[in-house]
Amino acid sequence: MSEDLSVFSSVEVKEIVQDMCNLLSQRRLAFLLGAGCSRCAGLPLMPGLTKNVLENTILSEETKNILKKICESFAGAQNPTIEDYMSEIIDLLSISERRTRRGANQSRVFLVDQQIDASELQIALNEIKNAISSAIGIIDVDVTTHQQFIRAIHSKLQAGKPTRCVDYFILNYDTLIEDALGLECVLYCDGFNGAATGWWNPEIFQLENRAARVFKIHGSIDWCYLK
């Protein structure tokens, strides 16, 4: 790696740094974090995760066949991912379950040239979830960069200034920001009360004694719906 740091002395870079400092000094601050922001921690990007899941040995032949047909139905689409494929399965599952509840004579749904029932779709969905868990579970996640980011926002740039609440809007499913906030002892809320088993209570977003609020726009990997 080059040790030439002269680029940081350029007028352009100094102006960018000054602009960033001015923005970060604002009373109301919000960050939108999405695709790519978890790569530095070792988590795969969606294309890599998709490839890993499709090739995972956890999947049964039946599930592989379902995924193969769904992949075929996405022919021509721009960079479809495992998230798209799962959404397709969930849609088909909802149709099949609705027909069953309504007492329809035909509850099976067509997937390309094959009829599939709700139980097959549910099994496939569960196996795909397990494949995702196995793909991510073996990764040694490094939250250092996220910690440095949180530390910069909530300590150095806050020094000598009134306490402010920073909003984080997260598009990813991982908990890297929550982990970093916890490791840096930053008091935050994510809409849940409780500990290991929490319950949704959006009213806590209105509490004034929080240094950060985390909004998981697409949900979180540690959320589950209990019936």
C-alpha positions as CSV (number, residue, x, y, z in Angstrom):
1,M,0.0,0.0,0.0
2,S,1.3,3.4,-0.9
3,E,2.3,5.8,1.9
4,D,1.8,8.9,-0.2
5,L,-0.7,11.0,1.7
6,S,-0.3,14.1,-0.4
7,V,-3.8,13.7,-1.8
8,F,-5.2,14.7,1.6
9,S,-3.5,18.1,1.3
10,S,-5.3,19.0,-1.9
11,V,-7.8,21.8,-1.8
12,E,-10.6,19.5,-3.1
13,V,-10.2,17.0,-0.3
14,K,-9.9,19.8,2.3
15,E,-13.2,21.3,1.0
16,I,-14.9,17.9,1.1
17,V,-13.7,17.3,4.7
18,Q,-14.9,20.8,5.7
19,D,-18.3,20.2,4.1
20,M,-18.6,16.9,6.0
21,C,-17.8,18.5,9.3
22,N,-20.4,21.2,8.6
23,L,-23.0,18.6,7.9
24,L,-22.1,16.5,10.9
25,S,-22.4,19.5,13.2
26,Q,-26.1,20.0,12.4
27,R,-28.6,19.6,15.2
28,R,-30.7,17.0,13.4
29,L,-28.7,14.2,11.8
30,A,-29.8,11.1,10.0
31,F,-28.0,8.4,8.0
32,L,-29.3,6.0,5.4
33,L,-27.3,2.8,5.3
34,G,-27.9,0.2,2.6
35,A,-26.3,-2.3,0.3
36,G,-22.5,-2.5,0.6
37,C,-22.3,-1.0,4.1
38,S,-21.9,-4.5,5.6
39,R,-19.2,-5.7,3.2
40,C,-16.4,-4.2,5.4
41,A,-17.6,-6.4,8.3
42,G,-17.2,-9.5,6.2
43,L,-20.8,-10.1,5.2
44,P,-21.4,-11.1,1.6
45,L,-23.1,-8.8,-0.9
46,M,-26.4,-10.0,-2.3
47,P,-25.0,-11.5,-5.5
48,G,-22.5,-13.6,-3.5
49,L,-25.1,-14.7,-1.0
50,T,-27.5,-15.7,-3.8
51,K,-24.8,-17.8,-5.5
52,N,-23.9,-19.4,-2.2
53,V,-27.5,-20.3,-1.4
54,L,-28.2,-21.7,-4.9
55,E,-25.2,-24.0,-4.5
56,N,-25.8,-25.0,-0.9
57,T,-25.9,-28.7,-0.2
58,I,-28.5,-28.1,2.5
59,L,-31.2,-27.8,-0.2
60,S,-33.1,-30.9,-1.2
61,E,-33.6,-31.8,-4.8
62,E,-37.2,-30.7,-4.6
63,T,-36.2,-27.2,-3.4
64,K,-33.4,-27.0,-6.0
65,N,-36.0,-27.8,-8.6
66,I,-38.4,-25.0,-7.3
67,L,-35.5,-22.5,-7.3
68,K,-34.4,-23.6,-10.8
69,K,-37.9,-22.9,-12.2
70,I,-38.1,-19.6,-10.4
71,C,-34.8,-18.6,-11.8
72,E,-36.1,-19.4,-15.2
73,S,-39.1,-17.2,-14.7
74,F,-36.7,-14.3,-13.9
75,A,-35.0,-14.7,-17.3
76,G,-34.2,-11.3,-18.6
77,A,-34.5,-9.6,-15.2
78,Q,-31.7,-7.3,-14.1
79,N,-29.6,-9.1,-11.4
80,P,-32.3,-11.0,-9.5
81,T,-31.3,-12.2,-6.1
82,I,-32.3,-14.8,-3.5
83,E,-34.5,-12.1,-2.0
84,D,-36.5,-11.9,-5.2
85,Y,-36.7,-15.7,-5.4
86,M,-38.0,-15.9,-1.8
87,S,-40.5,-13.2,-2.4
88,E,-41.8,-15.2,-5.4
89,I,-42.2,-18.3,-3.2
90,I,-43.9,-16.3,-0.5
91,D,-46.4,-14.9,-3.1
92,L,-47.2,-18.4,-4.4
93,L,-47.5,-19.7,-0.9
94,S,-50.0,-17.0,0.0
95,I,-52.1,-17.8,-3.1
96,S,-52.1,-21.5,-2.3
97,E,-53.0,-20.9,1.4
98,R,-55.8,-18.5,0.5
99,R,-57.3,-21.0,-1.9
100,T,-57.2,-23.6,0.9
101,R,-58.9,-21.3,3.4
102,R,-61.6,-20.5,0.9
103,G,-62.2,-24.2,0.2
104,A,-61.2,-24.0,-3.4
105,N,-61.1,-27.2,-5.4
106,Q,-57.6,-26.4,-6.7
107,S,-55.2,-25.1,-4.1
108,R,-52.0,-26.0,-5.9
109,V,-50.3,-23.3,-7.9
110,F,-48.4,-23.4,-11.2
111,L,-44.7,-22.7,-11.3
112,V,-43.8,-22.6,-14.9
113,D,-45.0,-26.1,-16.0
114,Q,-45.3,-27.7,-12.6
115,Q,-48.1,-27.7,-10.0
116,I,-46.9,-27.2,-6.4
117,D,-48.8,-27.2,-3.1
118,A,-48.4,-25.1,0.0
119,S,-46.5,-27.7,1.9
120,E,-43.8,-28.0,-0.8
121,L,-43.4,-24.2,-1.0
122,Q,-43.1,-23.9,2.8
123,I,-40.5,-26.6,3.0
124,A,-38.5,-24.9,0.2
125,L,-38.8,-21.6,2.0
126,N,-37.5,-23.1,5.3
127,E,-34.6,-24.8,3.5
128,I,-33.6,-21.5,1.8
129,K,-33.7,-19.7,5.2
130,N,-31.5,-22.4,6.7
131,A,-29.1,-22.1,3.7
132,I,-28.8,-18.4,4.3
133,S,-28.2,-18.9,8.0
134,S,-25.5,-21.5,7.3
135,A,-23.8,-19.2,4.7
136,I,-23.7,-16.2,7.1
137,G,-23.2,-18.2,10.3
138,I,-19.7,-19.4,9.4
139,I,-18.5,-15.8,8.8
140,D,-16.3,-14.2,11.4
141,V,-17.9,-10.7,11.4
142,D,-15.7,-7.7,12.2
143,V,-17.7,-4.8,13.5
144,T,-14.6,-2.5,13.9
145,T,-15.4,-0.1,11.0
146,H,-19.0,0.3,12.3
147,Q,-17.7,1.0,15.8
148,Q,-15.3,3.6,14.5
149,F,-18.2,5.3,12.6
150,I,-20.5,5.3,15.7
151,R,-17.7,6.5,17.9
152,A,-17.0,9.4,15.5
153,I,-20.6,10.4,15.4
154,H,-21.5,10.1,19.1
155,S,-18.3,11.1,20.8
156,K,-15.7,13.2,19.0
157,L,-18.1,15.2,16.9
158,Q,-20.5,15.6,19.9
159,A,-17.8,16.9,22.3
160,G,-18.9,20.1,24.0
161,K,-22.3,20.2,22.2
162,P,-25.8,19.6,23.4
163,T,-27.0,16.0,23.3
164,R,-28.7,15.1,20.1
165,C,-30.5,12.1,18.8
166,V,-29.1,10.6,15.6
167,D,-31.4,8.6,13.4
168,Y,-30.2,5.6,11.5
169,F,-32.4,4.3,8.6
170,I,-31.1,0.8,7.8
171,L,-32.0,-1.1,4.6
172,N,-30.0,-4.2,5.4
173,Y,-31.2,-7.0,7.7
174,D,-28.0,-7.4,9.8
175,T,-27.5,-5.9,13.2
176,L,-24.1,-4.4,12.7
177,I,-25.2,-0.8,13.6
178,E,-27.1,-2.1,16.7
179,D,-24.0,-4.1,17.7
180,A,-21.7,-1.1,17.2
181,L,-24.0,1.2,19.2
182,G,-24.1,-1.3,22.1
183,L,-20.3,-1.8,22.1
184,E,-19.8,1.9,22.2
185,C,-22.4,2.2,25.1
186,V,-24.7,4.5,23.0
187,L,-28.2,4.4,24.4
188,Y,-30.6,3.7,21.4
189,C,-34.0,2.4,20.6
190,D,-35.2,0.2,17.7
191,G,-38.9,0.2,18.4
192,F,-38.8,-2.8,20.7
193,N,-39.3,-3.2,24.4
194,G,-37.8,-6.1,26.3
195,A,-34.6,-8.1,26.0
196,A,-34.0,-11.4,24.1
197,T,-37.7,-11.6,23.5
198,G,-39.1,-8.2,22.9
199,W,-42.3,-6.7,21.6
200,W,-43.0,-4.0,19.1
201,N,-43.7,-0.6,20.7
202,P,-43.2,2.3,18.3
203,E,-44.0,4.8,21.1
204,I,-40.5,4.4,22.5
205,F,-39.2,6.3,19.4
206,Q,-40.6,9.4,21.1
207,L,-38.5,9.0,24.3
208,E,-36.1,11.9,24.7
209,N,-33.3,10.1,26.6
210,R,-32.0,8.2,23.6
211,A,-28.8,9.1,21.7
212,A,-29.9,7.2,18.7
213,R,-32.9,5.7,17.0
214,V,-32.6,2.7,14.6
215,F,-35.3,2.2,11.9
216,K,-35.0,-1.2,10.2
217,I,-36.9,-0.4,7.0
218,H,-36.9,-3.9,5.6
219,G,-36.9,-5.7,9.0
220,S,-34.1,-7.4,10.8
221,I,-32.5,-10.9,10.8
222,D,-33.3,-11.2,14.5
223,W,-37.0,-10.4,14.2
224,C,-39.6,-13.1,14.1
225,Y,-43.4,-13.1,14.1
226,L,-45.0,-15.1,16.9
227,K,-48.5,-16.2,16.3
